[in-house]
């Protein structure tokens, strides 16, 4: 390695807005962050699922429930079997 071209890698203190601090290594002595693992909703278990503009309801309205999809596939398959049987009958 060339001397004098690399920044000094020192032990640094990370300070969160919630007051939590921990040590890591970086080229800076102190790092300030807004959210850490102690206050982030995902890590604290306080995460809420946000459904903006009713996307789930909109999807269900457009495509229906999974039961409806399975029933539609079964009906379509039965219709295809009947049409194949008619084609075989008429070709004889």
SVG drawing of the C-alpha trace seen along z (x, -y; Angstrom):
<svg xmlns="http://www.w3.org/2000/svg" viewBox="-70 -14 74 55">
<polyline fill="none" stroke="black" stroke-width="0.4" points="0.0,0.0 1.2,-3.5 1.7,-5.6 -0.2,-8.8 -3.1,-8.2 -5.5,-6.3 -7.7,-8.0 -7.1,-7.1 -9.5,-4.3 -10.4,-5.1 -12.8,-3.9 -15.9,-6.2 -19.0,-6.8 -22.4,-6.6 -25.1,-8.9 -28.8,-8.5 -31.4,-11.1 -33.1,-8.8 -30.0,-9.1 -28.6,-5.6 -24.8,-5.5 -22.5,-2.7 -19.0,-2.3 -17.9,-1.2 -15.0,-2.0 -14.9,-4.7 -12.9,-7.5 -14.9,-10.0 -14.7,-10.2 -18.4,-10.8 -21.4,-9.9 -24.9,-11.3 -28.0,-9.3 -31.7,-9.9 -32.8,-6.3 -31.0,-3.3 -31.9,0.3 -33.1,-0.8 -35.8,-3.2 -36.6,-1.9 -40.2,-0.4 -39.1,2.7 -36.6,3.7 -38.8,2.6 -41.8,4.6 -44.0,1.5 -44.2,1.6 -47.6,0.9 -48.7,2.0 -49.8,-1.1 -52.4,-0.6 -52.3,-3.8 -55.3,-4.5 -56.9,-1.1 -54.6,0.8 -55.5,4.2 -59.2,3.5 -58.7,2.2 -56.8,5.4 -59.5,7.7 -62.2,5.7 -60.4,6.0 -59.3,9.7 -61.5,11.2 -60.5,13.7 -58.3,16.7 -61.4,18.9 -63.0,17.1 -59.9,17.5 -59.8,21.3 -63.5,21.6 -63.0,19.7 -60.1,21.9 -62.2,25.0 -65.1,23.7 -62.7,22.8 -61.1,26.2 -64.5,27.9 -65.5,25.7 -62.3,26.7 -62.9,30.4 -66.4,30.1 -65.3,28.1 -62.6,30.8 -65.2,33.5 -67.5,31.7 -64.6,31.3 -63.7,35.0 -67.4,35.9 -67.8,33.6 -64.5,34.8 -65.6,38.5"/>
</svg>
